[in-house]
Each structure stands twice: as structure tokens, then as C-alpha cells.
Amino acid sequence: MSEQKQQDLLWMHEALALADHAENAGEVPVGAVVVLDGEVVGEGWNHPISGHDPTAHAEIMALRDAAARVGNYRLVGAELYVTIEPCTMCAGAIVHSRVSRVIYGASEEKAGVVDSNCQLFQQPWVNHQVEVTSGILADACRQKISAFFQRRRAEKKAAKLG
């Protein structure tokens, strides 16, 4: 296994652990880690519901944390690991922050814009090129999201019947 693949697995495990924070708070379990020069400089997990903030996606929170720690809104050379394919808002923030590479686990067929839908990073009008690696621990990432939504549907059904 290549050193890059080993690093990708290591950091995706970190992102999955952060997704647990979101899940424990009743949020959709998505986690993200920003890595620069082999060190974590930003961490985030979903909390738009509890934070009353529609922008509080895991990627946004990790980018905010990284920018604060680095002392610059530009994160040149950084890599962002996230458990699920980024949405339009997050992809835009990734471009504006100048992250060099995005590594995600599971595809997001409904809202993902890196590969699943509009391939935002490949559009000719995007002013920063972002390298993408997909499918890292995809099964574990997909299972975490699927189990969450299965549980939530069952809870809603039980509440309706109860």
C-alpha cells in the first residue's frame, strides 16, 4: 500500500470519529479534517440543527477551524478529508480557501457536486483547481449515514404510532 493511501486511510478514520460527535448530538453524522504538512489544523462535524446555522456543515466548520489556527483564510497546500461528498456550499468554500486536495468517503447522489452531479471543481469558470480522491473508506462512511437515517425514520414512525 502506498504511503499516500495509508495517510488517506488514517485521516479518513479521524473524519469518521468526528462524525460521531455529530451523531451524538442528533445531527447527520458527517466529519471533516483539514491536514497541512502532515498535521491536523482543522476539525469539524455537522451541527446546523443544534447550532441554528445552515452553514454549519462539517467541511465549513473544519475550514473555519483551520483558517483560525493557521491565521489565514487561504489554506494553500491543505487537504480536506470528509466522510461524504461535499455539497455546493462546501465545494465553494473549498475553492475560496484554496485547499489543494479533497478526499471524501461516500458519494452523495442528491447533493454532491464534486462527482455525482455538476462536477463543480472541473467547471471552466472555477478559479482554483482542486484535486479529488473519492471512495476512501466509502463503505464505512456510507454505512454511518445510512444507519443514522434508518434509525431516524424508525423513530419518527414509532412516534407517529405511539
N, C-alpha and C positions, 0 to 999 in steps of 0.2 A: 504494500500500500504506500502511495506517495506521501511525502511529508505534508503537502497541501491538503490531501484528503483527510489525513489524521487531524490536522488543525481544524478543518471544516467540521468534522465529527465532534471534536472537543467543544468548539464554540456553539454548535447547534444543541448539544446537551445542555449547555448553560442557558440557552434561549428557552429550551423546554422547561428547565427548572423555574425560570422566571414566569413562564406561562402558568405555573401552579399558583403563583401569587394572585394572578387574575382570577383563576378558577375559584380559589378560596374566598375571594371577595364577591363571587357570583357573576363575574364578568366572563366574556368569551375568552377562553384560555389561549392567548397569543403572547409570546415573549420575544424580546429582541435584545441583541447585544451589539455594541459598536466596539470594534477592535482596531487599535492603531499601534503599529510597531510591535505586534505580538502581545499587547496588553489591553484589557478591558478598560475603555474610557467612558462608556455609557451603557446604562441598563434601562430597560423599560418593559412594561407589561400593560395590557389593556386596562383602562379604568374610566371609560367615558360615562358609564352609568353612575358609579359611585362618586366620580369627580364632577358630575354635571357639566361635562366638557366633551362636545362631539369630536374634538380633535385629539383626544387622549388615547390614541391608538398606541400600541407597543412601540412601533417604529418612531413615532413622533416623540414619545417620552424618552426613548433611548438617544435620539438625536439631540434633544434639548439637554439631557444629562451630559452627553459627550461635549457639546459646544460649551457648556458652563465649565466643565473640568479642564478643557483644552484652552479656554479663553478666546475662542474664535468661532464664528458661525460657519466658517469653512472648515470642513473635515477632510482635507486633501490627503489621500493615501489611506483613508479609513475603510474598513469593511463592515458591512451591516449584516448580521445574521438574524433571521426572523423565521418563526415557525410556519408562517403561511405567506403566500404570495401577496405583495403589497397592493393596496387599492390606489386609486387615482391621487388622493390627497397625499398619501405617504410617498408614492413614487415622485410626486412633485417636490416634496420636501427633500427627498434623497438627491434629486438633481440639483436643487438650490444649495444644498450643503456640500456638494462636490464629493460625495462618497465615491470611492473608486470601484467598489465591488459590492454587489448584493448577493447573498447566499440565502435561499429560502428552502423550507422543507416541502410542505404540501401546496399544490396548486389550489387556486380559489376560482372556480369556474364562473361564479356570479360576478364578483367584483375585482378579481385580479387583473392588473393591467400590464404586468411585466411580460407574461407569455400567453395567458389564457384569452385575453380579449384584444386590446388595441396595441399591445407591444410598445408601450409609451417610450421606453428608453431608445427604441430604434427609429422613432419618428425624426424626419429630417429637420424639423424646427426645434428640436430639443438641443439646447446649447451646451450640454455636457454628456459625454459618453460614459455609461455605467456598464461594467462587465457584470454578467449574471451567471450564477451557478444555481441550478434548481435540483430538487429531489433529494437533498441531504436529510437523512432520517425521515423521509416522506411518510412512511407508514406510521411511525410513532406520532408525527405531527398531525396527520390526518385522523388517527385514532383518538387523539386527545380532543380534537374539535368535535368529531362525530359522537363520542361518548357524552360530551357536555350537552349537545343538542338533543340527544336521545333522552338523557336524564331530564332536561328542561321540559320536553314535550310530555313525558310521563308525569312530571309534577303538575303541569297545567291540566292534564287530563284528570288526574286524581283530585285536584282542587275543584274542577268542574263537577265531578261526580260526587264529591264529598260534601 
